[in-house]
């Protein structure tokens, strides 16, 4: 089956933000959670001291391929995001205390968000892309941090930076440089361009 005959697009991610981005762009997308254990992959890659771009790209590809093997006739999108601050890679925080420690470490500093996306068909990666955005977190008080975490709730635990820039998390920042979709976790415009070239969406 050629790419032009394929109508089924699957997002190999449980991220509500990524799904909302695709739906807002007019795509009809089905969600299938990838059965990929990310932690041992991250530990192994970290041990080799690879760049954040490699980690994000590897995980995006693994997710896309895992679901693509289940649905070989579909176009499967996998994505991942890493946070790099002064060479230190951050992961999603564990619990409210973990989020607090993480935001204290990022406070007053500039960090990078690396977002990767991969497309797989019939169990093989056919396209991938990695993009970076830079964010400068302002110097905020401990009182503001406590109030922020109380108001934001457990939603921040689903973000590698313990913030959601599309909501209350915007108040944590002094400056943002880069594509908004990259900050949200998936380079949208390059992905849409690929899907057009593949005949999966209108051109």
Secondary structure, 3 states (H helix, E strand, C coil): CCHHHCCCEEECCCCHHHHHHHHHCCCCEEECCCCCCHHHHHHHHHHCCCCHHHHHHHHHHHHHHHHHHHCCCCEEEEEEEEEEECCEEECCCCHHHHHHHHHHHHCCCEEEEEEEEEEEECCEEEEEEEEEEEEEECCCCHHHHHHHHHHHHHHHHHCCCCCCCCCHHHHHEEEEECCHHHHHCCCHHHHHHHHHHCCCCCC
